């Protein structure tokens, strides 16, 4: 790509410069493959709350997440794989899905119905590429 630049300076330091169009070669770099150079956050710890039917997932660094947003059905966030969402689901109450809400940039709260099959010690799977970090 070539752009014609017209020097418009009357600065004496540029008095030896030639006036007129000058070709400048520029490159357009497609950065879509590496648009996200920050490493993704990792789970630092996950634990069950003692006084509620909920789990907290704490990340090792801030994520670019919707802090302060209303609770959202976990299945709609795509954060967890289907098996993890199903673990938090009480199939007797399908109209009461597990809900995800970001407390802060590092803490995700998953609230679920009392009949869910969560006792502690389960494996949770977070999908790659969903939670981003900006350092």
C-alpha positions in Angstrom: 0.0 0.0 0.0 1.4 3.4 -0.9 0.4 6.7 0.5 1.6 10.1 -0.9 2.7 12.4 1.9 3.0 16.1 1.4 5.4 17.8 3.8 3.7 20.9 5.0 6.3 22.1 7.6 7.9 25.5 7.6 10.2 24.4 10.3 13.8 25.4 9.5 15.1 22.0 10.5 13.3 20.7 7.5 14.5 23.3 5.1 16.7 20.9 3.2 13.9 18.5 2.7 12.3 18.3 -0.7 8.7 19.3 -1.1 6.3 17.2 -3.1 4.9 13.7 -2.8 7.0 11.0 -1.1 6.1 7.3 -1.3 5.9 5.6 2.0 5.5 1.8 2.1 3.2 0.5 4.8 2.1 -2.9 5.7 -1.3 -4.0 7.0 -0.9 -6.9 9.4 -3.8 -9.3 10.0 -3.5 -10.0 13.7 -6.6 -12.1 14.1 -4.6 -15.3 14.8 -2.9 -13.7 17.8 -5.4 -11.1 18.8 -5.3 -12.5 22.4 -1.7 -12.8 23.6 -2.5 -12.9 27.3 -2.6 -16.4 28.8 -6.0 -17.5 29.9 -6.8 -17.5 33.6 -6.6 -20.8 35.3 -8.6 -22.2 38.2 -6.8 -21.4 41.4 -9.4 -23.1 43.6 -13.0 -24.2 43.5 -15.1 -24.9 46.6 -18.6 -25.3 47.9 -20.2 -22.5 49.9 -21.1 -23.7 53.4 -24.5 -22.0 53.8 -25.9 -22.0 50.3 -26.3 -24.4 47.4 -23.4 -22.8 45.5 -19.9 -23.3 44.3 -17.2 -20.6 44.0 -14.6 -20.9 41.2 -11.6 -18.6 41.8 -9.2 -17.8 39.0 -5.5 -17.1 39.3 -5.7 -13.7 37.4 -8.4 -11.3 36.5 -10.6 -12.3 33.6 -12.4 -10.1 31.1 -15.8 -11.0 32.5 -19.2 -9.3 33.0 -18.8 -8.3 36.7 -22.0 -7.1 38.2 -24.3 -8.6 35.5 -27.4 -10.5 36.6 -27.2 -14.2 37.2 -27.3 -16.1 33.9 -28.1 -19.8 33.3 -24.8 -21.6 33.3 -25.7 -23.4 30.0 -26.0 -20.0 28.3 -22.6 -18.7 29.4 -20.7 -21.6 27.7 -18.2 -21.5 30.5 -18.6 -25.1 31.5 -18.8 -28.2 29.4 -22.2 -29.9 29.2 -21.4 -32.6 31.8 -20.4 -30.0 34.3 -23.6 -28.0 33.8 -25.6 -31.3 34.1 -23.9 -32.1 37.4 -25.3 -28.8 38.8 -28.8 -29.4 37.4 -31.6 -30.9 39.4 -33.6 -32.8 36.8 -36.7 -32.8 39.0 -36.6 -29.0 38.7 -35.7 -28.3 35.1 -37.2 -24.8 35.3 -34.6 -23.9 38.0 -31.3 -24.2 36.1 -27.9 -23.6 37.7 -27.0 -19.9 37.5 -23.6 -18.3 37.0 -22.7 -14.8 38.2 -19.3 -13.1 38.4 -18.7 -11.6 41.9 -15.5 -10.0 40.7 -13.0 -10.4 37.9 -11.6 -13.6 39.6 -14.6 -15.2 41.3 -17.5 -17.0 39.6 -20.4 -18.1 41.7 -22.5 -21.1 40.5 -25.8 -21.4 42.4 -27.7 -24.6 42.0 -30.8 -26.4 43.3 -30.5 -28.5 46.5 -31.3 -31.7 44.5 -28.2 -31.4 42.3 -25.7 -34.2 42.4 -22.9 -32.1 43.9 -21.2 -33.4 47.1 -17.7 -32.1 46.7 -14.7 -33.8 45.0 -16.3 -33.6 41.5 -14.4 -32.6 38.5 -15.5 -29.4 36.8 -14.5 -28.6 33.2 -14.2 -25.1 31.9 -14.2 -24.7 28.1 -11.1 -23.2 26.6 -11.2 -19.8 24.9 -14.3 -18.5 26.8 -12.7 -16.7 29.7 -10.0 -14.2 28.5 -7.4 -12.3 30.4 -5.9 -8.9 29.7 -2.9 -9.3 32.0 
